[in-house]
Amino acid sequence: MNTPSDPPEDRQRRRQILAFTTAMIMSGALFAPWLWTLYRDGSVFFLLIVALMWLAIGRFCYQWLAPPARKQNERPEAAREED
């Protein structure tokens, strides 16, 4: 759980790990049974193609779920209206 005393880097790292785990589970739910079937049939070429697709979709889900990268010394600021 995030506490106010946690450094921002720790919170960011935990959110990245959570995003990675969630992305692999989301994409794995679709591709793992397909990979298992191809493995049992002995189709090495299609097994490689589907494994690369799994990684690509997993990367897409990770980018979608991960927090935006923050620069080293950047502090979040409130939104302001330009006058």
PDB file with SEQRES, HELIX, SHEET and CRYST1 records, atoms N, CA, C and O in Angstrom:
SEQRES   1 A   83  MET ASN THR PRO SER ASP PRO PRO GLU ASP ARG GLN ARG          
SEQRES   2 A   83  ARG ARG GLN ILE LEU ALA PHE THR THR ALA MET ILE MET          
SEQRES   3 A   83  SER GLY ALA LEU PHE ALA PRO TRP LEU TRP THR LEU TYR          
SEQRES   4 A   83  ARG ASP GLY SER VAL PHE PHE LEU LEU ILE VAL ALA LEU          
SEQRES   5 A   83  MET TRP LEU ALA ILE GLY ARG PHE CYS TYR GLN TRP LEU          
SEQRES   6 A   83  ALA PRO PRO ALA ARG LYS GLN ASN GLU ARG PRO GLU ALA          
SEQRES   7 A   83  ALA ARG GLU GLU ASP                                          
HELIX    1 AA1 PRO A    8  ASP A   41  1                                  34    
HELIX    2 AA2 VAL A   44  LEU A   65  1                                  22    
CRYST1    1.000    1.000    1.000  90.00  90.00  90.00 P 1           1          
ATOM      1  N   MET A   1       0.829  -1.173   0.000  1.00  0.00           N  
ATOM      2  CA  MET A   1       0.000   0.000   0.000  1.00  0.00           C  
ATOM      3  C   MET A   1       0.877   1.241   0.000  1.00  0.00           C  
ATOM      4  O   MET A   1       1.915   1.274   0.661  1.00  0.00           O  
ATOM      5  N   ASN A   2       0.471   2.239  -0.725  1.00  0.00           N  
ATOM      6  CA  ASN A   2       1.230   3.479  -0.781  1.00  0.00           C  
ATOM      7  C   ASN A   2       0.997   4.303   0.472  1.00  0.00           C  
ATOM      8  O   ASN A   2      -0.141   4.544   0.873  1.00  0.00           O  
ATOM      9  N   THR A   3       2.077   4.724   1.075  1.00  0.00           N  
ATOM     10  CA  THR A   3       1.990   5.625   2.212  1.00  0.00           C  
ATOM     11  C   THR A   3       2.662   6.929   1.824  1.00  0.00           C  
ATOM     12  O   THR A   3       3.514   6.941   0.936  1.00  0.00           O  
ATOM     13  N   PRO A   4       2.296   8.026   2.470  1.00  0.00           N  
ATOM     14  CA  PRO A   4       2.899   9.305   2.118  1.00  0.00           C  
ATOM     15  C   PRO A   4       4.409   9.334   2.301  1.00  0.00           C  
ATOM     16  O   PRO A   4       5.083  10.150   1.673  1.00  0.00           O  
ATOM     17  N   SER A   5       4.958   8.463   3.148  1.00  0.00           N  
ATOM     18  CA  SER A   5       6.391   8.476   3.378  1.00  0.00           C  
ATOM     19  C   SER A   5       7.176   7.733   2.305  1.00  0.00           C  
ATOM     20  O   SER A   5       8.400   7.856   2.255  1.00  0.00           O  
ATOM     21  N   ASP A   6       6.509   6.965   1.444  1.00  0.00           N  
ATOM     22  CA  ASP A   6       7.205   6.255   0.373  1.00  0.00           C  
ATOM     23  C   ASP A   6       7.767   7.242  -0.637  1.00  0.00           C  
ATOM     24  O   ASP A   6       7.078   8.182  -1.034  1.00  0.00           O  
ATOM     25  N   PRO A   7       9.012   7.037  -1.058  1.00  0.00           N  
ATOM     26  CA  PRO A   7       9.551   7.901  -2.114  1.00  0.00           C  
ATOM     27  C   PRO A   7       8.790   7.678  -3.422  1.00  0.00           C  
ATOM     28  O   PRO A   7       8.288   6.579  -3.659  1.00  0.00           O  
ATOM     29  N   PRO A   8       8.697   8.692  -4.266  1.00  0.00           N  
ATOM     30  CA  PRO A   8       7.974   8.533  -5.537  1.00  0.00           C  
ATOM     31  C   PRO A   8       8.547   7.426  -6.413  1.00  0.00           C  
ATOM     32  O   PRO A   8       7.809   6.805  -7.178  1.00  0.00           O  
ATOM     33  N   GLU A   9       9.862   7.167  -6.314  1.00  0.00           N  
ATOM     34  CA  GLU A   9      10.471   6.123  -7.142  1.00  0.00           C  
ATOM     35  C   GLU A   9       9.943   4.741  -6.763  1.00  0.00           C  
ATOM     36  O   GLU A   9       9.734   3.887  -7.625  1.00  0.00           O  
ATOM     37  N   ASP A  10       9.728   4.531  -5.450  1.00  0.00           N  
ATOM     38  CA  ASP A  10       9.196   3.240  -5.008  1.00  0.00           C  
ATOM     39  C   ASP A  10       7.765   3.029  -5.496  1.00  0.00           C  
ATOM     40  O   ASP A  10       7.409   1.943  -5.952  1.00  0.00           O  
ATOM     41  N   ARG A  11       6.957   4.070  -5.395  1.00  0.00           N  
ATOM     42  CA  ARG A  11       5.575   3.963  -5.872  1.00  0.00           C  
ATOM     43  C   ARG A  11       5.547   3.714  -7.374  1.00  0.00           C  
ATOM     44  O   ARG A  11       4.772   2.890  -7.860  1.00  0.00           O  
ATOM     45  N   GLN A  12       6.397   4.432  -8.108  1.00  0.00           N  
ATOM     46  CA  GLN A  12       6.457   4.269  -9.565  1.00  0.00           C  
ATOM     47  C   GLN A  12       6.882   2.850  -9.914  1.00  0.00           C  
ATOM     48  O   GLN A  12       6.298   2.230 -10.802  1.00  0.00           O  
ATOM     49  N   ARG A  13       7.882   2.336  -9.232  1.00  0.00           N  
ATOM     50  CA  ARG A  13       8.379   0.983  -9.501  1.00  0.00           C  
ATOM     51  C   ARG A  13       7.296  -0.066  -9.220  1.00  0.00           C  
ATOM     52  O   ARG A  13       7.117  -0.996 -10.006  1.00  0.00           O  
ATOM     53  N   ARG A  14       6.578   0.081  -8.110  1.00  0.00           N  
ATOM     54  CA  ARG A  14       5.505  -0.868  -7.798  1.00  0.00           C  
ATOM     55  C   ARG A  14       4.396  -0.826  -8.837  1.00  0.00           C  
ATOM     56  O   ARG A  14       3.851  -1.864  -9.212  1.00  0.00           O  
ATOM     57  N   ARG A  15       4.059   0.378  -9.305  1.00  0.00           N  
ATOM     58  CA  ARG A  15       3.024   0.492 -10.336  1.00  0.00           C  
ATOM     59  C   ARG A  15       3.490  -0.126 -11.651  1.00  0.00           C  
ATOM     60  O   ARG A  15       2.679  -0.707 -12.373  1.00  0.00           O  
ATOM     61  N   GLN A  16       4.774  -0.013 -11.977  1.00  0.00           N  
ATOM     62  CA  GLN A  16       5.296  -0.634 -13.189  1.00  0.00           C  
ATOM     63  C   GLN A  16       5.240  -2.156 -13.094  1.00  0.00           C  
ATOM     64  O   GLN A  16       4.883  -2.829 -14.061  1.00  0.00           O  
ATOM     65  N   ILE A  17       5.591  -2.694 -11.932  1.00  0.00           N  
ATOM     66  CA  ILE A  17       5.542  -4.146 -11.743  1.00  0.00           C  
ATOM     67  C   ILE A  17       4.104  -4.638 -11.839  1.00  0.00           C  
ATOM     68  O   ILE A  17       3.840  -5.662 -12.467  1.00  0.00           O  
ATOM     69  N   LEU A  18       3.180  -3.919 -11.223  1.00  0.00           N  
ATOM     70  CA  LEU A  18       1.768  -4.288 -11.306  1.00  0.00           C  
ATOM     71  C   LEU A  18       1.267  -4.228 -12.752  1.00  0.00           C  
ATOM     72  O   LEU A  18       0.528  -5.112 -13.185  1.00  0.00           O  
ATOM     73  N   ALA A  19       1.659  -3.203 -13.497  1.00  0.00           N  
ATOM     74  CA  ALA A  19       1.251  -3.079 -14.896  1.00  0.00           C  
ATOM     75  C   ALA A  19       1.817  -4.227 -15.727  1.00  0.00           C  
ATOM     76  O   ALA A  19       1.114  -4.777 -16.574  1.00  0.00           O  
ATOM     77  N   PHE A  20       3.079  -4.596 -15.496  1.00  0.00           N  
ATOM     78  CA  PHE A  20       3.694  -5.703 -16.236  1.00  0.00           C  
ATOM     79  C   PHE A  20       2.968  -7.013 -15.943  1.00  0.00           C  
ATOM     80  O   PHE A  20       2.650  -7.769 -16.861  1.00  0.00           O  
ATOM     81  N   THR A  21       2.705  -7.282 -14.660  1.00  0.00           N  
ATOM     82  CA  THR A  21       2.032  -8.520 -14.283  1.00  0.00           C  
ATOM     83  C   THR A  21       0.628  -8.582 -14.884  1.00  0.00           C  
ATOM     84  O   THR A  21       0.219  -9.618 -15.409  1.00  0.00           O  
ATOM     85  N   THR A  22      -0.094  -7.493 -14.807  1.00  0.00           N  
ATOM     86  CA  THR A  22      -1.445  -7.454 -15.361  1.00  0.00           C  
ATOM     87  C   THR A  22      -1.428  -7.631 -16.872  1.00  0.00           C  
ATOM     88  O   THR A  22      -2.273  -8.337 -17.423  1.00  0.00           O  
ATOM     89  N   ALA A  23      -0.479  -7.000 -17.542  1.00  0.00           N  
ATOM     90  CA  ALA A  23      -0.387  -7.119 -19.004  1.00  0.00           C  
ATOM     91  C   ALA A  23      -0.085  -8.554 -19.425  1.00  0.00           C  
ATOM     92  O   ALA A  23      -0.670  -9.049 -20.389  1.00  0.00           O  
ATOM     93  N   MET A  24       0.817  -9.226 -18.719  1.00  0.00           N  
ATOM     94  CA  MET A  24       1.147 -10.601 -19.092  1.00  0.00           C  
ATOM     95  C   MET A  24      -0.020 -11.548 -18.812  1.00  0.00           C  
ATOM     96  O   MET A  24      -0.225 -12.507 -19.555  1.00  0.00           O  
ATOM     97  N   ILE A  25      -0.784 -11.292 -17.752  1.00  0.00           N  
ATOM     98  CA  ILE A  25      -1.957 -12.123 -17.474  1.00  0.00           C  
ATOM     99  C   ILE A  25      -3.034 -11.894 -18.528  1.00  0.00           C  
ATOM    100  O   ILE A  25      -3.644 -12.844 -19.018  1.00  0.00           O  
ATOM    101  N   MET A  26      -3.267 -10.619 -18.875  1.00  0.00           N  
ATOM    102  CA  MET A  26      -4.289 -10.307 -19.888  1.00  0.00           C  
ATOM    103  C   MET A  26      -3.946 -10.942 -21.232  1.00  0.00           C  
ATOM    104  O   MET A  26      -4.792 -11.580 -21.858  1.00  0.00           O  
ATOM    105  N   SER A  27      -2.711 -10.765 -21.667  1.00  0.00           N  
ATOM    106  CA  SER A  27      -2.341 -11.324 -22.961  1.00  0.00           C  
ATOM    107  C   SER A  27      -2.166 -12.840 -22.878  1.00  0.00           C  
ATOM    108  O   SER A  27      -2.432 -13.548 -23.849  1.00  0.00           O  
ATOM    109  N   GLY A  28      -1.724 -13.335 -21.730  1.00  0.00           N  
ATOM    110  CA  GLY A  28      -1.543 -14.773 -21.563  1.00  0.00           C  
ATOM    111  C   GLY A  28      -2.842 -15.548 -21.582  1.00  0.00           C  
ATOM    112  O   GLY A  28      -2.871 -16.704 -22.004  1.00  0.00           O  
ATOM    113  N   ALA A  29      -3.919 -14.925 -21.130  1.00  0.00           N  
ATOM    114  CA  ALA A  29      -5.216 -15.602 -21.151  1.00  0.00           C  
ATOM    115  C   ALA A  29      -5.631 -15.951 -22.577  1.00  0.00           C  
ATOM    116  O   ALA A  29      -6.328 -16.940 -22.804  1.00  0.00           O  
ATOM    117  N   LEU A  30      -5.204 -15.144 -23.523  1.00  0.00           N  
ATOM    118  CA  LEU A  30      -5.526 -15.397 -24.919  1.00  0.00           C  
ATOM    119  C   LEU A  30      -4.507 -16.315 -25.585  1.00  0.00           C  
ATOM    120  O   LEU A  30      -4.879 -17.238 -26.309  1.00  0.00           O  
ATOM    121  N   PHE A  31      -3.232 -16.064 -25.343  1.00  0.00           N  
ATOM    122  CA  PHE A  31      -2.194 -16.752 -26.107  1.00  0.00           C  
ATOM    123  C   PHE A  31      -1.669 -18.039 -25.478  1.00  0.00           C  
ATOM    124  O   PHE A  31      -1.176 -18.900 -26.206  1.00  0.00           O  
ATOM    125  N   ALA A  32      -1.751 -18.208 -24.173  1.00  0.00           N  
ATOM    126  CA  ALA A  32      -1.199 -19.412 -23.541  1.00  0.00           C  
ATOM    127  C   ALA A  32      -1.860 -20.706 -24.028  1.00  0.00           C  
ATOM    128  O   ALA A  32      -1.143 -21.658 -24.336  1.00  0.00           O  
ATOM    129  N   PRO A  33      -3.201 -20.786 -24.113  1.00  0.00           N  
ATOM    130  CA  PRO A  33      -3.787 -22.029 -24.643  1.00  0.00           C  
ATOM    131  C   PRO A  33      -3.402 -22.297 -26.095  1.00  0.00           C  
ATOM    132  O   PRO A  33      -3.206 -23.445 -26.495  1.00  0.00           O  
ATOM    133  N   TRP A  34      -3.299 -21.235 -26.871  1.00  0.00           N  
ATOM    134  CA  TRP A  34      -2.898 -21.367 -28.275  1.00  0.00           C  
ATOM    135  C   TRP A  34      -1.460 -21.885 -28.367  1.00  0.00           C  
ATOM    136  O   TRP A  34      -1.164 -22.772 -29.168  1.00  0.00           O  
ATOM    137  N   LEU A  35      -0.574 -21.327 -27.544  1.00  0.00           N  
ATOM    138  CA  LEU A  35       0.816 -21.790 -27.530  1.00  0.00           C  
ATOM    139  C   LEU A  35       0.916 -23.250 -27.091  1.00  0.00           C  
ATOM    140  O   LEU A  35       1.694 -24.022 -27.652  1.00  0.00           O  
ATOM    141  N   TRP A  36       0.128 -23.618 -26.093  1.00  0.00           N  
ATOM    142  CA  TRP A  36       0.174 -24.995 -25.608  1.00  0.00           C  
ATOM    143  C   TRP A  36      -0.274 -25.975 -26.700  1.00  0.00           C  
ATOM    144  O   TRP A  36       0.317 -27.043 -26.862  1.00  0.00           O  
ATOM    145  N   THR A  37      -1.307 -25.608 -27.437  1.00  0.00           N  
ATOM    146  CA  THR A  37      -1.780 -26.463 -28.524  1.00  0.00           C  
ATOM    147  C   THR A  37      -0.724 -26.595 -29.611  1.00  0.00           C  
ATOM    148  O   THR A  37      -0.480 -27.694 -30.111  1.00  0.00           O  
ATOM    149  N   LEU A  38      -0.098 -25.488 -29.978  1.00  0.00           N  
ATOM    150  CA  LEU A  38       0.949 -25.541 -30.993  1.00  0.00           C  
ATOM    151  C   LEU A  38       2.154 -26.340 -30.512  1.00  0.00           C  
ATOM    152  O   LEU A  38       2.779 -27.044 -31.305  1.00  0.00           O  
ATOM    153  N   TYR A  39       2.486 -26.245 -29.246  1.00  0.00           N  
ATOM    154  CA  TYR A  39       3.596 -27.015 -28.680  1.00  0.00           C  
ATOM    155  C   TYR A  39       3.307 -28.510 -28.746  1.00  0.00           C  
ATOM    156  O   TYR A  39       4.178 -29.303 -29.102  1.00  0.00           O  
ATOM    157  N   ARG A  40       2.080 -28.886 -28.402  1.00  0.00           N  
ATOM    158  CA  ARG A  40       1.717 -30.301 -28.426  1.00  0.00           C  
ATOM    159  C   ARG A  40       1.677 -30.856 -29.844  1.00  0.00           C  
ATOM    160  O   ARG A  40       1.951 -32.037 -30.053  1.00  0.00           O  
ATOM    161  N   ASP A  41       1.335 -30.006 -30.830  1.00  0.00           N  
ATOM    162  CA  ASP A  41       1.324 -30.447 -32.223  1.00  0.00           C  
ATOM    163  C   ASP A  41       2.717 -30.463 -32.833  1.00  0.00           C  
ATOM    164  O   ASP A  41       2.916 -31.054 -33.894  1.00  0.00           O  
ATOM    165  N   GLY A  42       3.687 -29.824 -32.178  1.00  0.00           N  
ATOM    166  CA  GLY A  42       5.058 -29.816 -32.679  1.00  0.00           C  
ATOM    167  C   GLY A  42       5.308 -28.792 -33.760  1.00  0.00           C  
ATOM    168  O   GLY A  42       6.253 -28.948 -34.533  1.00  0.00           O  
ATOM    169  N   SER A  43       4.505 -27.756 -33.846  1.00  0.00           N  
ATOM    170  CA  SER A  43       4.651 -26.729 -34.870  1.00  0.00           C  
ATOM    171  C   SER A  43       5.570 -25.620 -34.364  1.00  0.00           C  
ATOM    172  O   SER A  43       5.111 -24.655 -33.753  1.00  0.00           O  
ATOM    173  N   VAL A  44       6.860 -25.762 -34.620  1.00  0.00           N  
ATOM    174  CA  VAL A  44       7.850 -24.826 -34.093  1.00  0.00           C  
ATOM    175  C   VAL A  44       7.708 -23.446 -34.728  1.00  0.00           C  
ATOM    176  O   VAL A  44       7.790 -22.439 -34.025  1.00  0.00           O  
ATOM    177  N   PHE A  45       7.499 -23.378 -36.028  1.00  0.00           N  
ATOM    178  CA  PHE A  45       7.407 -22.084 -36.720  1.00  0.00           C  
ATOM    179  C   PHE A  45       6.235 -21.258 -36.185  1.00  0.00           C  
ATOM    180  O   PHE A  45       6.405 -20.092 -35.828  1.00  0.00           O  
ATOM    181  N   PHE A  46       5.056 -21.858 -36.131  1.00  0.00           N  
ATOM    182  CA  PHE A  46       3.885 -21.129 -35.653  1.00  0.00           C  
ATOM    183  C   PHE A  46       3.971 -20.863 -34.149  1.00  0.00           C  
ATOM    184  O   PHE A  46       3.443 -19.861 -33.667  1.00  0.00           O  
ATOM    185  N   LEU A  47       4.625 -21.741 -33.418  1.00  0.00           N  
ATOM    186  CA  LEU A  47       4.856 -21.510 -31.999  1.00  0.00           C  
ATOM    187  C   LEU A  47       5.679 -20.232 -31.801  1.00  0.00           C  
ATOM    188  O   LEU A  47       5.380 -19.425 -30.921  1.00  0.00           O  
ATOM    189  N   LEU A  48       6.696 -20.058 -32.610  1.00  0.00           N  
ATOM    190  CA  LEU A  48       7.524 -18.851 -32.536  1.00  0.00           C  
ATOM    191  C   LEU A  48       6.726 -17.605 -32.918  1.00  0.00           C  
ATOM    192  O   LEU A  48       6.847 -16.568 -32.266  1.00  0.00           O  
ATOM    193  N   ILE A  49       5.921 -17.699 -33.957  1.00  0.00           N  
ATOM    194  CA  ILE A  49       5.108 -16.560 -34.395  1.00  0.00           C  
ATOM    195  C   ILE A  49       4.118 -16.152 -33.297  1.00  0.00           C  
ATOM    196  O   ILE A  49       3.980 -14.967 -32.997  1.00  0.00           O  
ATOM    197  N   VAL A  50       3.435 -17.125 -32.704  1.00  0.00           N  
ATOM    198  CA  VAL A  50       2.450 -16.823 -31.666  1.00  0.00           C  
ATOM    199  C   VAL A  50       3.143 -16.294 -30.411  1.00  0.00           C  
ATOM    200  O   VAL A  50       2.603 -15.408 -29.748  1.00  0.00           O  
ATOM    201  N   ALA A  51       4.317 -16.812 -30.069  1.00  0.00           N  
ATOM    202  CA  ALA A  51       5.053 -16.306 -28.914  1.00  0.00           C  
ATOM    203  C   ALA A  51       5.442 -14.836 -29.125  1.00  0.00           C  
ATOM    204  O   ALA A  51       5.358 -14.040 -28.190  1.00  0.00           O  
ATOM    205  N   LEU A  52       5.855 -14.476 -30.313  1.00  0.00           N  
ATOM    206  CA  LEU A  52       6.178 -13.077 -30.607  1.00  0.00           C  
ATOM    207  C   LEU A  52       4.932 -12.194 -30.566  1.00  0.00           C  
ATOM    208  O   LEU A  52       4.991 -11.046 -30.125  1.00  0.00           O  
ATOM    209  N   MET A  53       3.802 -12.738 -31.030  1.00  0.00           N  
ATOM    210  CA  MET A  53       2.552 -11.982 -30.938  1.00  0.00           C  
ATOM    211  C   MET A  53       2.162 -11.766 -29.473  1.00  0.00           C  
ATOM    212  O   MET A  53       1.684 -10.692 -29.109  1.00  0.00           O  
ATOM    213  N   TRP A  54       2.366 -12.785 -28.635  1.00  0.00           N  
ATOM    214  CA  TRP A  54       2.063 -12.660 -27.211  1.00  0.00           C  
ATOM    215  C   TRP A  54       2.896 -11.536 -26.584  1.00  0.00           C  
ATOM    216  O   TRP A  54       2.379 -10.720 -25.822  1.00  0.00           O  
ATOM    217  N   LEU A  55       4.182 -11.507 -26.915  1.00  0.00           N  
ATOM    218  CA  LEU A  55       5.037 -10.450 -26.383  1.00  0.00           C  
ATOM    219  C   LEU A  55       4.618  -9.073 -26.889  1.00  0.00           C  
ATOM    220  O   LEU A  55       4.655  -8.101 -26.135  1.00  0.00           O  
ATOM    221  N   ALA A  56       4.222  -8.982 -28.147  1.00  0.00           N  
ATOM    222  CA  ALA A  56       3.809  -7.695 -28.711  1.00  0.00           C  
ATOM    223  C   ALA A  56       2.519  -7.199 -28.044  1.00  0.00           C  
ATOM    224  O   ALA A  56       2.422  -6.030 -27.671  1.00  0.00           O  
ATOM    225  N   ILE A  57       1.550  -8.072 -27.896  1.00  0.00           N  
ATOM    226  CA  ILE A  57       0.297  -7.675 -27.246  1.00  0.00           C  
ATOM    227  C   ILE A  57       0.538  -7.368 -25.771  1.00  0.00           C  
ATOM    228  O   ILE A  57      -0.061  -6.442 -25.225  1.00  0.00           O  
ATOM    229  N   GLY A  58       1.408  -8.137 -25.126  1.00  0.00           N  
ATOM    230  CA  GLY A  58       1.763  -7.860 -23.739  1.00  0.00           C  
ATOM    231  C   GLY A  58       2.425  -6.501 -23.589  1.00  0.00           C  
ATOM    232  O   GLY A  58       2.162  -5.783 -22.624  1.00  0.00           O  
ATOM    233  N   ARG A  59       3.281  -6.145 -24.533  1.00  0.00           N  
ATOM    234  CA  ARG A  59       3.938  -4.834 -24.511  1.00  0.00           C  
ATOM    235  C   ARG A  59       2.910  -3.714 -24.709  1.00  0.00           C  
ATOM    236  O   ARG A  59       2.981  -2.674 -24.053  1.00  0.00           O  
ATOM    237  N   PHE A  60       1.965  -3.934 -25.609  1.00  0.00           N  
ATOM    238  CA  PHE A  60       0.910  -2.949 -25.830  1.00  0.00           C  
ATOM    239  C   PHE A  60       0.097  -2.743 -24.551  1.00  0.00           C  
ATOM    240  O   PHE A  60      -0.169  -1.607 -24.159  1.00  0.00           O  
ATOM    241  N   CYS A  61      -0.295  -3.839 -23.903  1.00  0.00           N  
ATOM    242  CA  CYS A  61      -1.067  -3.737 -22.658  1.00  0.00           C  
ATOM    243  C   CYS A  61      -0.256  -3.052 -21.572  1.00  0.00           C  
ATOM    244  O   CYS A  61      -0.800  -2.268 -20.794  1.00  0.00           O  
ATOM    245  N   TYR A  62       1.044  -3.340 -21.510  1.00  0.00           N  
ATOM    246  CA  TYR A  62       1.892  -2.690 -20.513  1.00  0.00           C  
ATOM    247  C   TYR A  62       1.944  -1.180 -20.740  1.00  0.00           C  
ATOM    248  O   TYR A  62       1.815  -0.404 -19.793  1.00  0.00           O  
ATOM    249  N   GLN A  63       2.131  -0.764 -21.986  1.00  0.00           N  
ATOM    250  CA  GLN A  63       2.182   0.669 -22.287  1.00  0.00           C  
ATOM    251  C   GLN A  63       0.851   1.340 -21.956  1.00  0.00           C  
ATOM    252  O   GLN A  63       0.813   2.505 -21.560  1.00  0.00           O  
ATOM    253  N   TRP A  64      -0.208   0.613 -22.118  1.00  0.00           N  
ATOM    254  CA  TRP A  64      -1.542   1.128 -21.841  1.00  0.00           C  
ATOM    255  C   TRP A  64      -1.779   1.279 -20.336  1.00  0.00           C  
ATOM    256  O   TRP A  64      -2.440   2.223 -19.903  1.00  0.00           O  
ATOM    257  N   LEU A  65      -1.237   0.342 -19.532  1.00  0.00           N  
ATOM    258  CA  LEU A  65      -1.492   0.324 -18.098  1.00  0.00           C  
ATOM    259  C   LEU A  65      -0.426   1.025 -17.258  1.00  0.00           C  
ATOM    260  O   LEU A  65      -0.723   1.485 -16.155  1.00  0.00           O  
ATOM    261  N   ALA A  66       0.789   1.114 -17.747  1.00  0.00           N  
ATOM    262  CA  ALA A  66       1.897   1.642 -16.949  1.00  0.00           C  
ATOM    263  C   ALA A  66       1.756   3.142 -16.718  1.00  0.00           C  
ATOM    264  O   ALA A  66       1.202   3.862 -17.550  1.00  0.00           O  
ATOM    265  N   PRO A  67       2.259   3.598 -15.588  1.00  0.00           N  
ATOM    266  CA  PRO A  67       2.228   5.040 -15.338  1.00  0.00           C  
ATOM    267  C   PRO A  67       3.210   5.744 -16.267  1.00  0.00           C  
ATOM    268  O   PRO A  67       4.208   5.148 -16.673  1.00  0.00           O  
ATOM    269  N   PRO A  68       2.943   6.995 -16.607  1.00  0.00           N  
ATOM    270  CA  PRO A  68       3.872   7.712 -17.473  1.00  0.00           C  
ATOM    271  C   PRO A  68       5.210   7.908 -16.769  1.00  0.00           C  
ATOM    272  O   PRO A  68       5.263   8.108 -15.555  1.00  0.00           O  
ATOM    273  N   ALA A  69       6.271   7.850 -17.534  1.00  0.00           N  
ATOM    274  CA  ALA A  69       7.606   8.032 -16.977  1.00  0.00           C  
ATOM    275  C   ALA A  69       7.788   9.485 -16.574  1.00  0.00           C  
ATOM    276  O   ALA A  69       7.408  10.404 -17.300  1.00  0.00           O  
ATOM    277  N   ARG A  70       8.376   9.672 -15.406  1.00  0.00           N  
ATOM    278  CA  ARG A  70       8.617  11.012 -14.916  1.00  0.00           C  
ATOM    279  C   ARG A  70      10.109  11.278 -14.957  1.00  0.00           C  
ATOM    280  O   ARG A  70      10.912  10.383 -14.694  1.00  0.00           O  
ATOM    281  N   LYS A  71      10.480  12.501 -15.283  1.00  0.00           N  
ATOM    282  CA  LYS A  71      11.888  12.865 -15.296  1.00  0.00           C  
ATOM    283  C   LYS A  71      12.420  12.856 -13.871  1.00  0.00           C  
ATOM    284  O   LYS A  71      11.653  12.932 -12.912  1.00  0.00           O  
ATOM    285  N   GLN A  72      13.720  12.763 -13.742  1.00  0.00           N  
ATOM    286  CA  GLN A  72      14.357  12.550 -12.444  1.00  0.00           C  
ATOM    287  C   GLN A  72      13.971  13.582 -11.387  1.00  0.00           C  
ATOM    288  O   GLN A  72      13.546  13.203 -10.296  1.00  0.00           O  
ATOM    289  N   ASN A  73      14.104  14.853 -11.676  1.00  0.00           N  
ATOM    290  CA  ASN A  73      13.871  15.892 -10.674  1.00  0.00           C  
ATOM    291  C   ASN A  73      12.570  16.648 -10.902  1.00  0.00           C  
ATOM    292  O   ASN A  73      12.412  17.770 -10.420  1.00  0.00           O  
ATOM    293  N   GLU A  74      11.668  16.060 -11.610  1.00  0.00           N  
ATOM    294  CA  GLU A  74      10.409  16.727 -11.937  1.00  0.00           C  
ATOM    295  C   GLU A  74       9.388  16.480 -10.832  1.00  0.00           C  
ATOM    296  O   GLU A  74       9.224  15.350 -10.371  1.00  0.00           O  
ATOM    297  N   ARG A  75       8.714  17.523 -10.416  1.00  0.00           N  
ATOM    298  CA  ARG A  75       7.646  17.412  -9.423  1.00  0.00           C  
ATOM    299  C   ARG A  75       6.316  17.635 -10.109  1.00  0.00           C  
ATOM    300  O   ARG A  75       6.216  18.496 -10.983  1.00  0.00           O  
ATOM    301  N   PRO A  76       5.289  16.882  -9.739  1.00  0.00           N  
ATOM    302  CA  PRO A  76       3.985  17.124 -10.342  1.00  0.00           C  
ATOM    303  C   PRO A  76       3.443  18.492  -9.909  1.00  0.00           C  
ATOM    304  O   PRO A  76       3.596  18.903  -8.758  1.00  0.00           O  
ATOM    305  N   GLU A  77       2.815  19.175 -10.847  1.00  0.00           N  
ATOM    306  CA  GLU A  77       2.256  20.486 -10.551  1.00  0.00           C  
ATOM    307  C   GLU A  77       0.776  20.468 -10.868  1.00  0.00           C  
ATOM    308  O   GLU A  77       0.309  19.679 -11.689  1.00  0.00           O  
ATOM    309  N   ALA A  78       0.051  21.346 -10.207  1.00  0.00           N  
ATOM    310  CA  ALA A  78      -1.376  21.465 -10.453  1.00  0.00           C  
ATOM    311  C   ALA A  78      -1.597  22.114 -11.817  1.00  0.00           C  
ATOM    312  O   ALA A  78      -0.779  22.902 -12.292  1.00  0.00           O  
ATOM    313  N   ALA A  79      -2.712  21.766 -12.425  1.00  0.00           N  
ATOM    314  CA  ALA A  79      -3.058  22.379 -13.714  1.00  0.00           C  
ATOM    315  C   ALA A  79      -3.432  23.836 -13.486  1.00  0.00           C  
ATOM    316  O   ALA A  79      -4.140  24.167 -12.535  1.00  0.00           O  
ATOM    317  N   ARG A  80      -2.953  24.692 -14.363  1.00  0.00           N  
ATOM    318  CA  ARG A  80      -3.245  26.130 -14.244  1.00  0.00           C  
ATOM    319  C   ARG A  80      -3.768  26.648 -15.565  1.00  0.00           C  
ATOM    320  O   ARG A  80      -3.432  26.141 -16.635  1.00  0.00           O  
ATOM    321  N   GLU A  81      -4.582  27.651 -15.464  1.00  0.00           N  
ATOM    322  CA  GLU A  81      -5.073  28.289 -16.675  1.00  0.00           C  
ATOM    323  C   GLU A  81      -4.102  29.387 -17.085  1.00  0.00           C  
ATOM    324  O   GLU A  81      -3.574  30.125 -16.253  1.00  0.00           O  
ATOM    325  N   GLU A  82      -3.887  29.468 -18.377  1.00  0.00           N  
ATOM    326  CA  GLU A  82      -3.031  30.548 -18.897  1.00  0.00           C  
ATOM    327  C   GLU A  82      -3.869  31.796 -19.076  1.00  0.00           C  
ATOM    328  O   GLU A  82      -4.931  31.742 -19.697  1.00  0.00           O  
ATOM    329  N   ASP A  83      -3.415  32.912 -18.547  1.00  0.00           N  
ATOM    330  CA  ASP A  83      -4.141  34.178 -18.710  1.00  0.00           C  
ATOM    331  C   ASP A  83      -3.531  34.995 -19.818  1.00  0.00           C  
ATOM    332  O   ASP A  83      -4.004  36.094 -20.107  1.00  0.00           O  
TER     333      ASP A  83                                                      
END                                                                             
